[in-house]
Every structure is written in structure tokens, then in C-alpha cells.
Amino acid sequence: METLHQLLWRHGQFLGQEWTWWSAVGWLGNLIFTTRFFVQWYYTEKRKQVVVPESFWWLSLTGSLMLLAYAIFSPHSLVFIVSYAFAWIPYMRNIVIHRRHALAQLACPSCSAVCPPRAKYCSACGTRLASAPLPG
Ligand SMILES: [Zn+2]
């Protein structure tokens, strides 16, 4: 039976890997990229509905850019580089949409409740919201 020390240290190297600056970036990128699933799961369980928080996209963007850097600066195949080369596009787009949605939310002048964009009345107190056109 192997000890924990034997499992972690193989051939005199941690995890049997040759450690370089770029392999550390790759492993850290992998960790950050994987963390996003737990963050998304946490928010989904908390809200009791499927939620993709803005932090999910930041973790996706950061992790994939670190993995892309690792793929470019390490002796790896083009397949690995291509798989991360364009991943940042939907991540950035989702971050922009999250930000725009947050900025478009309306604050109720009476009770300060945060109301959805284009809401006509405050859902908390019923006050008419400023952006809504007057009736008639
Ligand atoms: Zn209100």
C-alpha cells in the first residue's frame, strides 16, 4: 500500500511532473476553470433555479486564458491551443450582457427596491417608475 507521500512524490518530482513556470500556470488555470462549476452549482442550489452568476464567466475567462497561455508556451499540440483560442468570446459577451442588465435595473424612488429593466411599477411598493411612459 502506497503512502500519501509516495502518491504525491513520484520519481523525485511532485505528482511525477516536471514543474515549470508554465505548467504551474496551466494547473492553476485548470483549477480556476473547474471552480466555476462549483460556483454555478452553489448559486443554483441557493436560488432553487438554474442560475449562471457573473463570477462564472469571470472564472471561465481567467481559467481559459491561463490554459491558452499554457498551451501556447508549452510544447503541446495545436488542438489544445485551438480549443482555448476562441473560448474567451462567449465569456466576454456574457460578462457584457450581465453588466448591461445590472445597469439597466431601476431603483424605486420611494422604497429603493431594485426593479427589473423596463418595469412600469415597483414590485415592492407599487410606485410608478420614472422610465415608464405616462398612461394615456
Ligand atoms: Zn418601491
Backbone and ligand atoms as CSV (ligand in chain L), in Angstrom:
chain,resi,resn,atom,element,x,y,z
A,1,MET,N,N,0.847,-1.199,0.000
A,1,MET,CA,C,0.000,0.000,0.000
A,1,MET,C,C,0.885,1.253,0.000
A,2,GLU,N,N,0.557,2.170,-0.914
A,2,GLU,CA,C,1.363,3.382,-1.045
A,2,GLU,C,C,0.976,4.409,0.015
A,3,THR,N,N,1.931,5.111,0.482
A,3,THR,CA,C,1.653,6.189,1.433
A,3,THR,C,C,1.283,7.437,0.629
A,4,LEU,N,N,0.708,8.425,1.307
A,4,LEU,CA,C,0.346,9.682,0.644
A,4,LEU,C,C,1.579,10.333,0.033
A,5,HIS,N,N,2.674,10.236,0.777
A,5,HIS,CA,C,3.936,10.803,0.280
A,5,HIS,C,C,4.359,10.145,-1.031
A,6,GLN,N,N,4.186,8.828,-1.109
A,6,GLN,CA,C,4.561,8.115,-2.339
A,6,GLN,C,C,3.627,8.474,-3.498
A,7,LEU,N,N,2.346,8.742,-3.159
A,7,LEU,CA,C,1.384,9.123,-4.206
A,7,LEU,C,C,1.705,10.506,-4.764
A,8,LEU,N,N,2.084,11.443,-3.883
A,8,LEU,CA,C,2.351,12.816,-4.316
A,8,LEU,C,C,3.724,12.983,-4.958
A,9,TRP,N,N,4.720,12.213,-4.456
A,9,TRP,CA,C,6.091,12.354,-4.971
A,9,TRP,C,C,6.441,11.122,-5.770
A,10,ARG,N,N,6.588,11.280,-7.071
A,10,ARG,CA,C,6.975,10.167,-7.940
A,10,ARG,C,C,8.223,10.561,-8.713
A,11,HIS,N,N,9.166,9.635,-8.774
A,11,HIS,CA,C,10.429,9.866,-9.493
A,11,HIS,C,C,11.088,11.164,-9.012
A,12,GLY,N,N,10.960,11.446,-7.721
A,12,GLY,CA,C,11.595,12.633,-7.140
A,12,GLY,C,C,10.930,13.942,-7.517
A,13,GLN,N,N,9.722,13.876,-8.146
A,13,GLN,CA,C,9.038,15.111,-8.558
A,13,GLN,C,C,7.611,15.094,-8.032
A,14,PHE,N,N,7.091,16.264,-7.668
A,14,PHE,CA,C,5.722,16.372,-7.176
A,14,PHE,C,C,4.746,15.936,-8.272
A,15,LEU,N,N,3.891,14.939,-7.986
A,15,LEU,CA,C,2.934,14.325,-8.910
A,15,LEU,C,C,3.617,13.715,-10.139
A,16,GLY,N,N,4.915,13.456,-10.028
A,16,GLY,CA,C,5.649,12.863,-11.140
A,16,GLY,C,C,5.775,13.787,-12.339
A,17,GLN,N,N,5.556,15.097,-12.113
A,17,GLN,CA,C,5.580,16.099,-13.185
A,17,GLN,C,C,6.889,16.871,-13.181
A,18,GLU,N,N,7.300,17.297,-14.347
A,18,GLU,CA,C,8.409,18.241,-14.398
A,18,GLU,C,C,7.776,19.620,-14.264
A,19,TRP,N,N,8.102,20.326,-13.186
A,19,TRP,CA,C,7.451,21.610,-12.896
A,19,TRP,C,C,8.206,22.767,-13.510
A,20,THR,N,N,7.461,23.506,-14.348
A,20,THR,CA,C,7.989,24.736,-14.928
A,20,THR,C,C,7.032,25.844,-14.542
A,21,TRP,N,N,7.396,27.089,-14.837
A,21,TRP,CA,C,6.525,28.220,-14.574
A,21,TRP,C,C,5.212,28.049,-15.340
A,22,TRP,N,N,5.313,27.602,-16.599
A,22,TRP,CA,C,4.108,27.450,-17.428
A,22,TRP,C,C,3.231,26.277,-16.994
A,23,SER,N,N,3.837,25.203,-16.487
A,23,SER,CA,C,2.989,24.101,-16.017
A,23,SER,C,C,2.223,24.529,-14.760
A,24,ALA,N,N,2.825,25.400,-13.938
A,24,ALA,CA,C,2.113,25.936,-12.763
A,24,ALA,C,C,0.934,26.802,-13.221
A,25,VAL,N,N,1.156,27.617,-14.274
A,25,VAL,CA,C,0.072,28.440,-14.844
A,25,VAL,C,C,-1.042,27.528,-15.369
A,26,GLY,N,N,-0.660,26.456,-16.045
A,26,GLY,CA,C,-1.637,25.501,-16.592
A,26,GLY,C,C,-2.461,24.825,-15.508
A,27,TRP,N,N,-1.796,24.380,-14.441
A,27,TRP,CA,C,-2.515,23.725,-13.339
A,27,TRP,C,C,-3.433,24.698,-12.614
A,28,LEU,N,N,-2.944,25.923,-12.391
A,28,LEU,CA,C,-3.765,26.936,-11.725
A,28,LEU,C,C,-4.966,27.310,-12.610
A,29,GLY,N,N,-4.722,27.434,-13.922
A,29,GLY,CA,C,-5.804,27.709,-14.869
A,29,GLY,C,C,-6.861,26.618,-14.839
A,30,ASN,N,N,-6.401,25.368,-14.775
A,30,ASN,CA,C,-7.302,24.225,-14.695
A,30,ASN,C,C,-8.142,24.270,-13.423
A,31,LEU,N,N,-7.518,24.625,-12.314
A,31,LEU,CA,C,-8.208,24.722,-11.025
A,31,LEU,C,C,-9.279,25.817,-11.064
A,32,ILE,N,N,-8.911,26.995,-11.615
A,32,ILE,CA,C,-9.855,28.115,-11.712
A,32,ILE,C,C,-11.008,27.752,-12.642
A,33,PHE,N,N,-10.692,27.120,-13.774
A,33,PHE,CA,C,-11.710,26.727,-14.742
A,33,PHE,C,C,-12.697,25.728,-14.123
A,34,THR,N,N,-12.202,24.796,-13.315
A,34,THR,CA,C,-13.046,23.790,-12.666
A,34,THR,C,C,-13.898,24.409,-11.557
A,35,THR,N,N,-13.358,25.391,-10.863
A,35,THR,CA,C,-14.059,26.050,-9.757
A,35,THR,C,C,-15.381,26.666,-10.209
A,36,ARG,N,N,-15.424,27.114,-11.470
A,36,ARG,CA,C,-16.638,27.774,-11.978
A,36,ARG,C,C,-17.881,26.884,-11.854
A,37,PHE,N,N,-17.705,25.566,-12.018
A,37,PHE,CA,C,-18.851,24.655,-11.916
A,37,PHE,C,C,-19.402,24.627,-10.498
A,38,PHE,N,N,-18.525,24.687,-9.512
A,38,PHE,CA,C,-18.964,24.667,-8.117
A,38,PHE,C,C,-19.647,25.990,-7.742
A,39,VAL,N,N,-19.129,27.096,-8.290
A,39,VAL,CA,C,-19.739,28.410,-8.057
A,39,VAL,C,C,-21.156,28.431,-8.643
A,40,GLN,N,N,-21.283,27.953,-9.879
A,40,GLN,CA,C,-22.585,27.928,-10.554
A,40,GLN,C,C,-23.555,27.012,-9.819
A,41,TRP,N,N,-23.076,25.888,-9.376
A,41,TRP,CA,C,-23.887,24.913,-8.633
A,41,TRP,C,C,-24.373,25.533,-7.326
A,42,TYR,N,N,-23.464,26.223,-6.615
A,42,TYR,CA,C,-23.803,26.873,-5.350
A,42,TYR,C,C,-24.950,27.872,-5.539
A,43,TYR,N,N,-24.822,28.758,-6.554
A,43,TYR,CA,C,-25.862,29.766,-6.793
A,43,TYR,C,C,-27.178,29.124,-7.216
A,44,THR,N,N,-27.099,28.038,-7.988
A,44,THR,CA,C,-28.297,27.331,-8.422
A,44,THR,C,C,-29.021,26.705,-7.233
A,45,GLU,N,N,-28.270,26.083,-6.327
A,45,GLU,CA,C,-28.876,25.480,-5.130
A,45,GLU,C,C,-29.468,26.564,-4.224
A,46,LYS,N,N,-28.755,27.681,-4.102
A,46,LYS,CA,C,-29.189,28.774,-3.235
A,46,LYS,C,C,-30.504,29.390,-3.724
A,47,ARG,N,N,-30.614,29.570,-5.049
A,47,ARG,CA,C,-31.799,30.209,-5.623
A,47,ARG,C,C,-32.897,29.212,-5.999
A,48,LYS,N,N,-32.619,27.927,-5.926
A,48,LYS,CA,C,-33.561,26.861,-6.299
A,48,LYS,C,C,-34.014,26.989,-7.760
A,49,GLN,N,N,-33.130,27.525,-8.589
A,49,GLN,CA,C,-33.366,27.581,-10.027
A,49,GLN,C,C,-31.992,27.686,-10.696
A,50,VAL,N,N,-31.920,27.330,-11.981
A,50,VAL,CA,C,-30.628,27.356,-12.661
A,50,VAL,C,C,-30.195,28.810,-12.839
A,51,VAL,N,N,-29.071,29.143,-12.221
A,51,VAL,CA,C,-28.530,30.496,-12.248
A,51,VAL,C,C,-27.090,30.430,-12.742
A,52,VAL,N,N,-26.728,31.348,-13.630
A,52,VAL,CA,C,-25.335,31.464,-14.065
A,52,VAL,C,C,-24.863,32.850,-13.628
A,53,PRO,N,N,-24.166,32.926,-12.485
A,53,PRO,CA,C,-23.731,34.233,-11.975
A,53,PRO,C,C,-22.592,34.811,-12.815
A,54,GLU,N,N,-22.400,36.122,-12.721
A,54,GLU,CA,C,-21.334,36.774,-13.484
A,54,GLU,C,C,-19.971,36.182,-13.133
A,55,SER,N,N,-19.785,35.767,-11.874
A,55,SER,CA,C,-18.494,35.181,-11.462
A,55,SER,C,C,-18.164,33.917,-12.260
A,56,PHE,N,N,-19.201,33.187,-12.714
A,56,PHE,CA,C,-18.978,32.004,-13.554
A,56,PHE,C,C,-18.218,32.387,-14.813
A,57,TRP,N,N,-18.614,33.517,-15.427
A,57,TRP,CA,C,-17.968,33.945,-16.673
A,57,TRP,C,C,-16.574,34.475,-16.428
A,58,TRP,N,N,-16.356,35.141,-15.283
A,58,TRP,CA,C,-15.006,35.608,-14.941
A,58,TRP,C,C,-14.070,34.428,-14.704
A,59,LEU,N,N,-14.557,33.399,-14.001
A,59,LEU,CA,C,-13.741,32.194,-13.757
A,59,LEU,C,C,-13.461,31.474,-15.075
A,60,SER,N,N,-14.466,31.430,-15.968
A,60,SER,CA,C,-14.298,30.808,-17.288
A,60,SER,C,C,-13.242,31.551,-18.088
A,61,LEU,N,N,-13.356,32.884,-18.105
A,61,LEU,CA,C,-12.427,33.725,-18.873
A,61,LEU,C,C,-11.001,33.592,-18.338
A,62,THR,N,N,-10.831,33.748,-17.030
A,62,THR,CA,C,-9.499,33.671,-16.418
A,62,THR,C,C,-8.879,32.291,-16.619
A,63,GLY,N,N,-9.647,31.249,-16.303
A,63,GLY,CA,C,-9.136,29.879,-16.436
A,63,GLY,C,C,-8.771,29.537,-17.868
A,64,SER,N,N,-9.619,29.901,-18.819
A,64,SER,CA,C,-9.346,29.545,-20.219
A,64,SER,C,C,-8.169,30.343,-20.789
A,65,LEU,N,N,-8.010,31.613,-20.363
A,65,LEU,CA,C,-6.852,32.391,-20.844
A,65,LEU,C,C,-5.548,31.829,-20.274
A,66,MET,N,N,-5.582,31.360,-19.027
A,66,MET,CA,C,-4.386,30.740,-18.433
A,66,MET,C,C,-4.065,29.424,-19.137
A,67,LEU,N,N,-5.104,28.651,-19.475
A,67,LEU,CA,C,-4.887,27.391,-20.194
A,67,LEU,C,C,-4.396,27.660,-21.620
A,68,LEU,N,N,-4.903,28.737,-22.227
A,68,LEU,CA,C,-4.432,29.114,-23.567
A,68,LEU,C,C,-2.954,29.501,-23.520
A,69,ALA,N,N,-2.583,30.292,-22.512
A,69,ALA,CA,C,-1.171,30.694,-22.350
A,69,ALA,C,C,-0.296,29.458,-22.158
A,70,TYR,N,N,-0.776,28.534,-21.332
A,70,TYR,CA,C,-0.032,27.289,-21.102
A,70,TYR,C,C,0.104,26.510,-22.411
A,71,ALA,N,N,-0.980,26.422,-23.170
A,71,ALA,CA,C,-0.963,25.670,-24.440
A,71,ALA,C,C,0.006,26.304,-25.444
A,72,ILE,N,N,0.046,27.633,-25.478
A,72,ILE,CA,C,0.925,28.333,-26.432
A,72,ILE,C,C,2.397,28.194,-26.035
A,73,PHE,N,N,2.684,28.395,-24.745
A,73,PHE,CA,C,4.077,28.440,-24.301
A,73,PHE,C,C,4.641,27.102,-23.846
A,74,SER,N,N,3.867,26.048,-23.978
A,74,SER,CA,C,4.369,24.718,-23.649
A,74,SER,C,C,4.365,23.886,-24.927
A,75,PRO,N,N,5.195,22.871,-24.990
A,75,PRO,CA,C,5.217,22.045,-26.204
A,75,PRO,C,C,3.974,21.153,-26.310
A,76,HIS,N,N,2.873,21.745,-26.749
A,76,HIS,CA,C,1.636,20.972,-26.895
A,76,HIS,C,C,1.084,21.102,-28.304
A,77,SER,N,N,0.132,20.248,-28.610
A,77,SER,CA,C,-0.413,20.210,-29.958
A,77,SER,C,C,-1.298,21.417,-30.257
A,78,LEU,N,N,-1.471,21.678,-31.517
A,78,LEU,CA,C,-2.310,22.771,-31.997
A,78,LEU,C,C,-3.767,22.587,-31.564
A,79,VAL,N,N,-4.191,21.331,-31.419
A,79,VAL,CA,C,-5.570,21.027,-30.997
A,79,VAL,C,C,-5.869,21.693,-29.654
A,80,PHE,N,N,-4.931,21.610,-28.737
A,80,PHE,CA,C,-5.086,22.178,-27.405
A,80,PHE,C,C,-5.171,23.709,-27.478
A,81,ILE,N,N,-4.338,24.308,-28.327
A,81,ILE,CA,C,-4.350,25.768,-28.494
A,81,ILE,C,C,-5.682,26.225,-29.075
A,82,VAL,N,N,-6.132,25.559,-30.143
A,82,VAL,CA,C,-7.378,25.935,-30.827
A,82,VAL,C,C,-8.579,25.790,-29.890
A,83,SER,N,N,-8.558,24.791,-28.999
A,83,SER,CA,C,-9.707,24.582,-28.108
A,83,SER,C,C,-9.904,25.737,-27.129
A,84,TYR,N,N,-8.855,26.520,-26.854
A,84,TYR,CA,C,-8.995,27.655,-25.942
A,84,TYR,C,C,-8.854,29.005,-26.639
A,85,ALA,N,N,-8.483,29.006,-27.913
A,85,ALA,CA,C,-8.209,30.256,-28.632
A,85,ALA,C,C,-9.431,31.165,-28.744
A,86,PHE,N,N,-10.618,30.603,-28.865
A,86,PHE,CA,C,-11.814,31.422,-29.097
A,86,PHE,C,C,-12.822,31.350,-27.948
A,87,ALA,N,N,-12.489,30.611,-26.908
A,87,ALA,CA,C,-13.416,30.438,-25.773
A,87,ALA,C,C,-13.732,31.761,-25.085
A,88,TRP,N,N,-12.800,32.717,-25.107
A,88,TRP,CA,C,-12.998,33.986,-24.410
A,88,TRP,C,C,-14.142,34.803,-25.007
A,89,ILE,N,N,-14.500,34.571,-26.271
A,89,ILE,CA,C,-15.531,35.387,-26.940
A,89,ILE,C,C,-16.897,35.261,-26.240
A,90,PRO,N,N,-17.464,34.036,-26.073
A,90,PRO,CA,C,-18.747,33.969,-25.349
A,90,PRO,C,C,-18.627,34.388,-23.886
A,91,TYR,N,N,-17.466,34.178,-23.255
A,91,TYR,CA,C,-17.306,34.572,-21.851
A,91,TYR,C,C,-17.383,36.095,-21.726
A,92,MET,N,N,-16.655,36.786,-22.609
A,92,MET,CA,C,-16.673,38.258,-22.585
A,92,MET,C,C,-18.075,38.785,-22.894
A,93,ARG,N,N,-18.733,38.185,-23.880
A,93,ARG,CA,C,-20.082,38.613,-24.277
A,93,ARG,C,C,-21.067,38.466,-23.102
A,94,ASN,N,N,-20.973,37.361,-22.387
A,94,ASN,CA,C,-21.863,37.138,-21.246
A,94,ASN,C,C,-21.577,38.106,-20.106
A,95,ILE,N,N,-20.308,38.457,-19.907
A,95,ILE,CA,C,-19.955,39.448,-18.875
A,95,ILE,C,C,-20.558,40.804,-19.250
A,96,VAL,N,N,-20.452,41.190,-20.534
A,96,VAL,CA,C,-21.022,42.460,-21.014
A,96,VAL,C,C,-22.536,42.472,-20.807
A,97,ILE,N,N,-23.206,41.359,-21.160
A,97,ILE,CA,C,-24.666,41.277,-21.006
A,97,ILE,C,C,-25.045,41.353,-19.524
A,98,HIS,N,N,-24.298,40.675,-18.646
A,98,HIS,CA,C,-24.538,40.745,-17.199
A,98,HIS,C,C,-24.446,42.195,-16.716
A,99,ARG,N,N,-23.394,42.901,-17.156
A,99,ARG,CA,C,-23.160,44.291,-16.738
A,99,ARG,C,C,-24.274,45.216,-17.232
A,100,ARG,N,N,-24.652,45.055,-18.497
A,100,ARG,CA,C,-25.719,45.892,-19.075
A,100,ARG,C,C,-27.037,45.667,-18.347
A,101,HIS,N,N,-27.311,44.398,-18.024
A,101,HIS,CA,C,-28.550,44.075,-17.315
A,101,HIS,C,C,-28.545,44.730,-15.930
A,102,ALA,N,N,-27.396,44.640,-15.245
A,102,ALA,CA,C,-27.284,45.234,-13.899
A,102,ALA,C,C,-27.463,46.751,-13.961
A,103,LEU,N,N,-26.894,47.389,-15.000
A,103,LEU,CA,C,-27.014,48.848,-15.142
A,103,LEU,C,C,-28.426,49.277,-15.524
A,104,ALA,N,N,-29.148,48.403,-16.228
A,104,ALA,CA,C,-30.496,48.739,-16.688
A,104,ALA,C,C,-31.552,48.575,-15.600
A,105,GLN,N,N,-31.191,47.980,-14.448
A,105,GLN,CA,C,-32.158,47.794,-13.372
A,105,GLN,C,C,-32.586,49.164,-12.849
A,106,LEU,N,N,-33.809,49.253,-12.422
A,106,LEU,CA,C,-34.358,50.518,-11.957
A,106,LEU,C,C,-34.468,50.525,-10.436
A,107,ALA,N,N,-34.090,51.652,-9.846
A,107,ALA,CA,C,-34.226,51.802,-8.394
A,107,ALA,C,C,-35.510,52.565,-8.117
A,108,CYS,N,N,-36.325,52.044,-7.220
A,108,CYS,CA,C,-37.581,52.711,-6.871
A,108,CYS,C,C,-37.274,53.994,-6.085
A,109,PRO,N,N,-37.841,55.142,-6.512
A,109,PRO,CA,C,-37.583,56.398,-5.796
A,109,PRO,C,C,-38.220,56.422,-4.392
A,110,SER,N,N,-39.224,55.601,-4.160
A,110,SER,CA,C,-39.897,55.611,-2.848
A,110,SER,C,C,-39.248,54.677,-1.839
A,111,CYS,N,N,-39.018,53.410,-2.248
A,111,CYS,CA,C,-38.535,52.422,-1.270
A,111,CYS,C,C,-37.143,51.893,-1.579
A,112,SER,N,N,-36.521,52.370,-2.659
A,112,SER,CA,C,-35.162,51.958,-3.056
A,112,SER,C,C,-35.054,50.495,-3.490
A,113,ALA,N,N,-36.172,49.822,-3.698
A,113,ALA,CA,C,-36.133,48.433,-4.182
A,113,ALA,C,C,-35.552,48.416,-5.593
A,114,VAL,N,N,-34.810,47.349,-5.919
A,114,VAL,CA,C,-34.246,47.197,-7.261
A,114,VAL,C,C,-35.283,46.466,-8.117
A,115,CYS,N,N,-35.694,47.133,-9.207
A,115,CYS,CA,C,-36.740,46.589,-10.064
A,115,CYS,C,C,-36.152,46.204,-11.420
A,116,PRO,N,N,-36.759,45.219,-12.107
A,116,PRO,CA,C,-36.223,44.783,-13.391
A,116,PRO,C,C,-36.274,45.891,-14.438
A,117,PRO,N,N,-35.375,45.815,-15.460
A,117,PRO,CA,C,-35.400,46.818,-16.524
A,117,PRO,C,C,-36.783,46.879,-17.179
A,118,ARG,N,N,-37.218,48.052,-17.541
A,118,ARG,CA,C,-38.490,48.304,-18.230
A,118,ARG,C,C,-39.721,48.033,-17.357
A,119,ALA,N,N,-39.525,47.847,-16.030
A,119,ALA,CA,C,-40.682,47.666,-15.155
A,119,ALA,C,C,-41.430,48.993,-15.071
A,120,LYS,N,N,-42.752,48.937,-15.085
A,120,LYS,CA,C,-43.551,50.173,-15.024
A,120,LYS,C,C,-43.798,50.594,-13.585
A,121,TYR,N,N,-43.947,49.593,-12.706
A,121,TYR,CA,C,-44.228,49.871,-11.303
A,121,TYR,C,C,-43.286,49.090,-10.403
A,122,CYS,N,N,-43.010,49.640,-9.238
A,122,CYS,CA,C,-42.161,48.960,-8.254
A,122,CYS,C,C,-42.886,47.710,-7.754
A,123,SER,N,N,-42.200,46.578,-7.778
A,123,SER,CA,C,-42.822,45.326,-7.335
A,123,SER,C,C,-42.973,45.280,-5.813
A,124,ALA,N,N,-42.237,46.130,-5.096
A,124,ALA,CA,C,-42.304,46.134,-3.632
A,124,ALA,C,C,-43.396,47.059,-3.095
A,125,CYS,N,N,-43.487,48.300,-3.664
A,125,CYS,CA,C,-44.439,49.264,-3.100
A,125,CYS,C,C,-45.465,49.784,-4.116
A,126,GLY,N,N,-45.299,49.455,-5.385
A,126,GLY,CA,C,-46.286,49.857,-6.391
A,126,GLY,C,C,-46.098,51.247,-6.960
A,127,THR,N,N,-45.054,51.955,-6.563
A,127,THR,CA,C,-44.797,53.306,-7.082
A,127,THR,C,C,-44.496,53.231,-8.584
A,128,ARG,N,N,-45.021,54.213,-9.344
A,128,ARG,CA,C,-44.727,54.294,-10.781
A,128,ARG,C,C,-43.246,54.635,-10.948
A,129,LEU,N,N,-42.562,53.903,-11.823
A,129,LEU,CA,C,-41.133,54.129,-12.017
A,129,LEU,C,C,-40.918,55.167,-13.108
A,130,ALA,N,N,-39.891,55.983,-12.969
A,130,ALA,CA,C,-39.626,57.147,-13.808
A,130,ALA,C,C,-39.514,56.837,-15.297
A,131,SER,N,N,-38.901,55.671,-15.642
A,131,SER,CA,C,-38.672,55.380,-17.059
A,131,SER,C,C,-39.947,54.986,-17.791
A,132,ALA,N,N,-40.992,54.638,-17.049
A,132,ALA,CA,C,-42.244,54.204,-17.680
A,132,ALA,C,C,-42.999,55.420,-18.237
A,133,PRO,N,N,-43.499,55.320,-19.487
A,133,PRO,CA,C,-44.253,56.448,-20.038
A,133,PRO,C,C,-45.564,56.649,-19.276
A,134,LEU,N,N,-46.014,57.911,-19.241
A,134,LEU,CA,C,-47.248,58.213,-18.532
A,134,LEU,C,C,-48.430,57.573,-19.266
A,135,PRO,N,N,-49.449,57.103,-18.557
A,135,PRO,CA,C,-50.594,56.466,-19.223
A,135,PRO,C,C,-51.402,57.492,-20.031
A,136,GLY,N,N,-52.067,57.001,-21.080
A,136,GLY,CA,C,-52.911,57.864,-21.900
A,136,GLY,C,C,-52.070,58.496,-22.913
L,1,ZN,ZN,ZN,-40.879,50.871,-4.257
